[in-house]
Amino acid sequence: MLRREFITAMGAAIAVPFDRASAQQRPRRIGVLISLAETDPEGQRWVEALLHGLDALGWKPGANLQVDIRYGNSNNDRIQEVARQLVAEQPDVLEVTTTPGTAAVLRATQTIPIIFSTVSDPVGAGFVKSLPRPGGNATGFINIEASMGGKWLQLLKEVAPQITRVTMLFNPKTAPQGEYYQRAVESAAGPLAIETKVALISDMSAIEAEMIATRVAGGGMVILPDTYTLTFRDRVVALANREGLPTIYPFAPFADSGGLISYGIDLPDLQRRAAGYVDAVLKGAKPSDLPVQLPTKFELVVNLKTAQTLNMKVPPSLIAIADKIIE
């Protein structure tokens, strides 16, 4: 079944009135906040993965579960608005994606259990007291460890050994955790003889200007995890390719959109895993007793078609270890 068809079918099931003949108790209720747009295929994959995970654990929308899904459109004002709407519905548990989304629901409630995913630094952001002992009403799944910064530089250097400087690009409004990765990239840059620059952007014109400046300087670019650049990944990738920039991206959807290379976690996998924590809470567990979990599934995607267009040669050793090759 196609993703859109599956989500449509599940959405229809969500709207079905509860059948008391099929169960003895009221259906449990969860609120879901997806920070991307409803029309974004990646956001649809996140929803699909969560619903599949819940279904596998016996939670059937329309039978024993009611699911309210809202989308934030990668806009902080919109995210805060839908967070308040979801909290007002008083669900049994909230499942939320990204750092801005988690911050929004925690501002709206300190009592409803929250399961987050695609969050980079929950301790630094103040969402939990520690990873093993969250201590509050929120727990969940970390997006990427800070040590990924070194891996991004290493991979970029393999594809473009000539670069001696790198620009790190992110929008601080939609990626407040950007400094978390910035420090890791800077620590890894010294041994690789790479100078680093931070580019704080807020719109596409700023991204274009930074890419032109990086191209003029003969550098490469690291796109840090950020819902803004993920939302506008087609345009971000097109600009990088237009400028001929060696660029590494944090998630596979960028490479699928034509990006040169990506390395990061399987984002839908976090949603599948989040379903397990939602299940645990619905069965009586407290978020404070559920440790924040690290990522377990990573993807290296190499776009050979783009490499050829940019006249870049990808080493056979890198192709050999790639999880996905786009030709």
SULRATA-V414541 format. One record per pair of residues at least 24 apart in sequence whose C-alpha atoms are under 10 Angstrom apart, sorted by the first residue. I is the first residue (numbers start at 1). GAP is how many residues later the second one is. D is the distance in whole Angstrom. If there is no record, write none. Layout:
I;GAP;D  I;GAP;D
This chain:
3;38;8  3;41;7  3;42;7  3;44;9  3;45;7  3;46;10  4;35;10  4;37;8  4;40;7  4;41;9  4;44;9  6;38;10  6;41;10  6;42;7  6;45;9  6;46;10  7;37;7  7;38;9  7;40;7  7;41;6  7;42;10  7;44;8  7;45;10  8;40;10  10;37;10  10;38;9  10;41;8  10;42;10  10;50;9  10;51;7  10;52;9  10;57;9  11;40;10  11;50;8  11;51;9  11;55;10  11;56;8  11;57;9  11;58;9  12;49;9  12;50;9  13;47;8  13;48;6  13;49;5  13;50;8  13;52;10  13;53;9  13;54;9  14;46;9  14;47;5  14;48;5  14;49;9  14;51;8  14;52;6  14;53;6  14;54;8  14;55;10  15;46;8  15;47;7  15;51;8  15;52;9  15;53;10  16;45;8  16;46;5  16;47;8  16;50;9  17;44;10  17;45;6  17;46;8  17;49;9  18;43;9  18;44;6  18;45;6  18;46;8  18;47;9  18;48;9  19;43;8  19;44;7  19;45;9  20;43;9  20;44;10  21;42;10  22;41;7  22;42;9  23;40;7  23;41;7  24;40;9  25;38;10  25;39;8  26;37;9  26;38;7  26;39;8  26;40;10  27;32;9  27;33;9  27;34;8  27;35;8  27;36;7  27;37;4  27;38;5  27;39;6  27;40;10  28;31;9  28;32;10  28;33;9  28;35;9  28;36;6  28;37;5  28;38;6  28;39;9  28;63;8  28;64;7  28;65;9  28;254;7  29;32;9  29;35;9  29;36;6  29;37;5  29;38;6  29;39;8  29;60;9  29;61;8  29;62;5  29;63;5  29;64;7  29;65;9  29;253;9  30;35;8  30;36;6  30;37;5  30;38;6  30;39;9  30;56;9  30;59;9  30;60;9  30;61;5  30;62;6  30;63;5  30;64;6  30;65;7  30;83;10  30;84;10  30;248;8  30;252;9  31;35;9  31;36;6  31;37;5  31;38;6  31;39;8  31;52;9  31;54;9  31;55;6  31;56;8  31;58;8  31;59;9  31;60;6  31;61;8  31;62;7  31;63;5  31;64;6  31;65;8  31;83;9  32;35;7  32;36;6  32;37;5  32;38;6  32;39;8  32;50;10  32;51;9  32;54;8  32;59;10  32;61;9  32;62;6  32;63;5  32;64;6  32;65;8  32;82;10  32;83;10  32;84;10  33;35;9  33;36;6  33;37;5  33;38;6  33;39;7  33;46;8  33;49;8  33;50;7  33;53;8  33;61;8  33;62;6  33;63;5  33;64;6  33;65;9  33;68;7  33;69;9  33;71;10  33;72;9  33;83;9  34;35;7  34;36;6  34;37;5  34;38;6  34;39;8  34;40;9  34;45;9  34;48;10  34;61;9  34;62;6  34;63;6  34;64;8  34;67;8  34;83;10  35;35;8  35;36;6  35;37;4  35;38;6  35;39;5  35;40;8  35;41;9  35;43;9  35;44;7  35;47;10  35;61;8  35;62;6  35;63;7  35;64;9  35;65;8  35;66;6  35;67;10  35;139;10  35;192;8  35;193;10  35;196;10  36;34;10  36;35;6  36;36;6  36;37;5  36;38;5  36;39;8  36;43;9  36;61;9  36;62;9  36;65;10  36;191;7  36;192;9  36;194;9  36;195;7  37;33;9  37;34;6  37;35;6  37;36;4  37;37;7  37;38;9  37;194;8  38;31;10  38;32;8  38;33;6  38;34;8  38;35;7  39;32;9  39;34;9  40;33;9  40;190;10  40;191;8  40;192;10  41;190;10  41;212;9  42;188;9  42;189;9  42;211;7  42;225;9  42;226;8  43;28;9  43;30;10  43;54;10  43;188;9  43;224;10  43;225;9  44;224;9  45;222;9  45;223;6  45;224;10  45;226;9  46;51;9  46;221;7  46;222;5  46;223;8  46;224;8  46;225;6  46;226;8  47;221;8  47;224;8  47;225;9  48;220;8  48;223;9  48;224;9  49;218;9  49;219;6  49;220;7  49;221;8  49;222;6  49;223;5  49;224;9  49;225;9  49;226;9  50;45;9  50;218;8  50;219;9  50;220;9  50;221;5  50;222;5  50;223;8  50;224;7  50;225;6  50;226;9  50;228;10  51;220;9  51;221;8  51;224;8  52;219;9  52;220;7  52;223;8  53;216;10  53;218;8  53;219;5  53;220;7  53;221;8  53;222;5  53;223;7  53;225;10  53;226;9  54;217;10  54;218;8  54;219;10  54;220;9  54;221;5  54;222;7  54;223;10  54;224;8  54;225;7  55;220;9  56;216;10  56;219;9  56;220;10  57;218;8  57;219;8  57;221;10  57;222;7  58;221;9  59;216;10  59;220;8  59;223;10  66;25;9  67;24;9  67;27;10  68;26;10  69;26;9  69;27;10  70;26;10  71;30;10  72;25;10  72;28;10  72;29;8  73;154;9  73;155;9  73;158;8  74;24;10  74;26;9  74;27;9  74;99;10  74;100;7  74;152;9  74;153;6  74;154;6  74;155;9  74;156;9  74;157;7  74;158;10  75;25;9  75;26;10  75;98;9  75;99;8  75;152;9  75;153;8  76;24;7  76;25;8  76;28;8  76;97;8  76;98;7  77;27;9  78;26;10  79;24;10  79;25;7  79;26;9  80;24;5  80;25;7  80;27;9  80;28;8  81;24;10  81;27;10  83;24;9  83;25;7  83;26;9  84;24;6  84;25;9  87;24;10  87;25;8  92;186;9  92;189;8  92;190;7  93;44;10  93;45;10  93;184;10  93;185;7  93;186;10  93;188;7  93;189;7  93;194;10  94;44;9  94;184;8  95;43;10  95;44;10  95;45;9  95;176;9  95;179;8  95;180;9  95;182;9  95;183;7  96;44;9  96;175;9  96;178;9  97;43;10  97;44;10  97;46;10  97;173;9  97;174;9  97;177;10  98;44;10  98;45;8  98;76;9  98;77;9  98;127;10  98;128;9  98;129;8  99;26;8  99;28;9  99;43;10  99;44;9  99;75;8  99;76;7  99;77;8  99;78;8  99;127;9  99;128;9  100;25;10  100;73;8  100;74;6  100;75;8  100;76;8  100;77;10  100;127;9  101;73;10  102;25;8  102;36;9  103;24;7  105;33;10  106;31;8  106;32;8  109;28;9  110;26;8  110;27;6  110;28;9  111;25;9  111;26;6  111;27;9  112;25;7  112;26;9  112;175;10  113;24;5  113;25;6  113;26;8  113;165;9  113;168;7  113;169;9  113;172;10  113;173;7  113;174;6  113;175;9  114;24;5  114;25;6  114;26;8  114;163;10  114;164;9  114;167;9  114;172;10  114;173;7  115;24;5  115;25;5  115;26;8  115;156;10  115;159;7  115;160;9  115;161;10  115;162;7  115;163;7  115;166;9  115;172;8  115;175;10  115;177;10  116;24;5  116;25;6  116;26;8  116;27;10  116;154;9  116;155;9  116;158;7  116;161;10  116;162;10  116;176;9  117;24;5  117;25;6  117;26;7  117;150;9  117;151;10  117;152;10  117;153;6  117;154;7  117;155;10  117;156;9  117;157;7  117;175;10  117;176;10  117;178;10  118;24;6  118;25;4  118;26;8  118;107;9  118;109;10  118;147;9  118;149;7  118;150;9  118;152;7  118;153;9  118;177;10  119;24;5  119;25;8  119;26;10  119;56;10  119;58;9  119;106;10  120;24;6  120;25;7  120;26;8  120;55;9  120;56;10  120;57;7  120;58;9  120;60;8  120;61;9  120;105;8  120;174;10  121;24;8  121;25;9  121;55;10  121;56;7  121;57;10  121;59;7  121;60;10  122;55;9  122;170;9  123;169;10  124;53;8  124;56;8  125;51;8  125;52;8  128;159;10  128;160;9  128;163;10  128;164;9  129;159;9  130;158;10  130;161;8  130;162;8  131;159;9  131;160;6  131;161;5  131;162;7  131;163;9  132;156;9  132;157;8  132;158;8  132;159;4  132;160;6  132;161;8  133;154;9  133;155;6  133;156;7  133;157;7  133;158;6  133;159;8  134;153;7  134;154;5  134;155;7  134;156;7  134;157;6  134;158;7  135;151;10  135;152;8  135;153;4  135;154;7  135;155;9  135;156;9  136;150;9  136;151;7  136;152;5  136;153;9  137;149;7  137;150;5  137;151;6  137;152;10  138;148;9  138;149;5  138;150;7  138;151;10  138;152;9  138;153;10  138;154;9  139;135;10  139;138;9  139;147;9  139;148;5  139;149;7  139;150;9  139;151;7  139;152;7  139;153;5  139;154;9  140;130;9  140;131;10  140;133;9  140;134;7  140;137;7  140;138;9  140;147;8  140;150;8  140;151;7  140;152;5  140;153;6  140;154;9  141;129;7  141;130;9  141;132;8  141;133;7  141;136;10  141;150;9  141;151;6  141;152;5  141;153;6  141;154;7  142;123;10  142;128;8  142;150;7  142;151;6  142;152;5  142;153;6  142;154;10  143;82;9  143;121;9  143;122;7  143;123;9  143;124;8  143;127;8  143;150;9  143;151;8  143;152;7  144;37;9  144;81;9  144;106;9  144;120;7  144;121;7  144;150;8  144;151;7  144;152;10  144;154;9  145;35;9  145;36;8  145;39;9  145;119;10  145;120;10  145;149;8  145;150;8  146;33;10  146;34;6  146;35;5  146;36;9  146;37;8  146;38;6  146;39;8  147;33;10  147;34;8  147;36;9  147;37;6  147;38;8  147;40;9  147;41;9  148;33;8  148;36;7  148;37;8  148;40;10  148;102;9  148;115;9  148;116;8  149;31;9  149;32;6  149;33;8  149;34;8  149;35;5  149;36;4  149;37;8  149;38;8  149;39;7  149;40;9  149;73;9  149;75;9  149;101;10  150;31;9  150;34;7  150;35;6  150;36;8  150;37;8  150;38;5  150;39;7  150;42;10  151;33;10  151;34;9  151;37;8  151;112;8  151;113;10  152;33;8  152;36;9  152;69;10  152;70;7  152;71;9  152;72;10  152;95;10  152;96;7  152;97;8  152;98;8  152;109;10  152;110;8  152;111;7  152;112;9  153;32;7  153;33;10  153;35;7  153;36;7  153;39;8  153;41;9  153;67;10  153;68;9  153;69;8  153;94;10  153;95;8  154;34;9  154;35;9  154;38;8  155;92;10  155;93;8  155;106;8  155;107;9  155;108;9  155;145;10  155;163;8  156;64;8  156;65;8  156;66;8  156;90;7  156;91;7  156;92;6  156;93;10  156;104;10  156;105;8  156;106;10  157;35;8  157;37;9  157;63;9  157;89;9  157;91;10  158;155;9  158;156;8  158;157;7  158;159;10  158;160;8  159;87;8  159;88;9  159;89;10  159;101;9  159;102;9  159;143;10  159;148;9  159;153;7  159;154;7  159;155;5  159;156;7  159;159;9  160;59;9  160;60;8  160;85;10  160;86;6  160;87;9  160;152;7  160;153;8  160;154;8  160;155;10  161;85;10  162;56;9  162;57;9  162;58;9  163;30;9  163;31;7  163;32;9  163;54;10  163;55;7  163;56;5  163;57;6  163;58;10  163;83;9  164;25;9  164;28;8  164;29;6  164;30;5  164;31;6  164;32;9  164;53;10  164;54;8  164;55;6  164;56;8  165;24;9  165;27;10  165;28;8  165;29;5  165;30;4  165;31;6  165;32;8  165;49;9  165;52;8  165;53;8  165;54;5  165;55;6  165;56;8  166;28;7  166;29;6  166;30;5  166;31;6  166;32;9  166;48;8  166;51;10  166;52;9  166;53;5  166;54;5  166;55;5  166;56;7  166;80;9  166;81;9  167;28;9  167;29;6  167;30;5  167;31;6  167;32;7  167;43;8  167;44;9  167;46;10  167;47;7  167;52;7  167;53;6  167;54;5  167;55;6  167;56;8  167;80;9  168;28;7  168;29;6  168;30;5  168;31;6  168;32;8  168;42;10  168;52;9  168;53;6  168;54;5  168;55;6  168;56;7  168;79;10  169;28;9  169;29;6  169;30;5  169;31;6  169;32;7  169;38;8  169;41;8  169;42;9  169;52;7  169;53;6  169;54;5  169;55;6  169;56;9  169;57;9  169;60;9  170;28;8  170;29;7  170;30;6  170;31;6  170;32;8  170;37;9  170;52;9  170;53;7  170;54;6  170;55;7  170;56;6  170;57;9  170;58;8  170;59;7  171;28;8  171;29;6  171;30;5  171;31;5  171;32;8  171;36;10  171;53;9  171;54;9  171;55;7  171;56;9  171;57;7  171;58;8  172;27;10  172;28;6  172;29;7  172;30;8  172;54;9  172;56;10  173;27;9  173;28;9  173;29;8  173;53;9  173;54;10  173;55;9  174;28;9  174;51;9  174;52;6  174;53;6  174;54;6  174;55;9  175;49;8  175;50;7  175;51;5  175;52;7  175;53;8  175;54;10  176;50;9  177;47;10  177;48;9  177;49;9  178;46;7  178;47;7  178;48;8  179;45;10  180;44;10  181;43;7  181;44;8  182;40;10  182;42;8  185;37;9  185;39;10  194;25;9  194;26;10  195;24;9  196;24;10  196;25;9  196;26;10  197;24;9  198;24;10  199;24;10  201;27;10  201;28;10  202;26;9  202;27;10  203;25;9  203;26;9  203;29;10  204;24;10  204;25;9  204;28;9  204;31;8  204;32;8  204;35;9  207;28;10  207;29;8  207;32;8  207;33;9  208;27;10  208;28;8  208;31;7  208;32;8  208;35;9  209;30;10  210;30;10  211;25;10  211;28;7  211;29;7  211;30;10  211;31;9  211;32;7  211;33;9  211;34;8  211;36;10  212;27;9  212;28;9  212;30;10  212;31;7  212;32;10  212;33;9  213;30;10  214;26;10  214;29;9  214;31;8  214;32;10  215;25;9  215;28;6  215;29;7  215;30;6  215;31;9  216;27;9  216;29;10  218;26;10  218;27;8  218;28;10  219;26;7  219;27;8  219;28;9  220;24;9  220;25;6  220;26;5  220;27;6  220;28;8  221;24;7  221;25;6  221;26;5  221;27;7  221;28;9  222;24;9  222;25;6  222;26;5  222;27;6  222;28;8  222;40;10  223;24;7  223;25;6  223;26;5  223;27;7  223;28;10  223;31;10  223;39;10  224;24;9  224;25;7  224;26;6  224;27;9  225;24;8  225;25;6  225;26;8  225;39;9  226;24;9  226;25;10  229;25;9  230;24;7  233;24;7  233;25;9  233;26;9  234;24;8  234;25;9  241;65;8  241;66;10  241;68;8  241;69;7  242;68;9  243;67;9  244;62;10  244;63;10  244;65;9  244;66;6  244;67;9  244;68;9  245;65;8  246;61;9  246;64;8  246;66;8  248;54;10  249;52;10  250;49;10  250;50;10  251;47;9  251;48;8  251;49;9  251;50;9  252;46;10  252;47;7  252;48;8  252;49;6  252;50;9  252;72;9  253;48;9  254;47;9  254;49;10  255;45;9  255;46;6  255;47;7  255;48;6  255;49;10  255;51;9  255;69;10  255;70;10  255;71;8  256;45;8  256;46;9  256;47;8  256;68;10  256;69;10  256;70;8  257;46;9  258;44;10  258;45;7  258;46;9  258;47;8  258;48;6  258;49;10  258;68;9  259;42;9  259;43;8  259;44;7  259;45;10  259;46;10  259;47;7  259;48;9  260;41;8  260;42;6  260;43;5  260;44;7  260;45;8  260;46;6  260;47;6  260;48;10  260;49;10  260;50;9  260;52;9  260;54;10  260;66;10  261;39;8  261;40;6  261;41;5  261;42;6  261;43;9  261;45;9  261;46;9  261;53;10  261;61;10  261;64;10  261;65;10  262;37;8  262;38;6  262;39;5  262;40;7  262;41;9  262;60;10  262;62;10  263;35;7  263;36;6  263;37;5  263;38;6  263;39;9  263;59;9  263;60;10  264;31;9  264;33;8  264;34;5  264;35;6  264;36;7  264;37;9  265;30;7  265;31;8  265;32;6  265;33;4  265;34;6  265;35;9  266;29;9  266;30;9  266;31;6  266;32;6  266;33;6  266;34;10  267;28;9  267;30;9  267;31;9  267;32;10  269;26;9  269;27;9  269;28;7  269;29;10  270;24;10  270;25;8  270;26;9  270;27;9  298;25;9  299;24;6  299;25;8  300;24;7  300;25;9  301;24;6  301;25;8  302;24;6  302;25;9  303;24;6
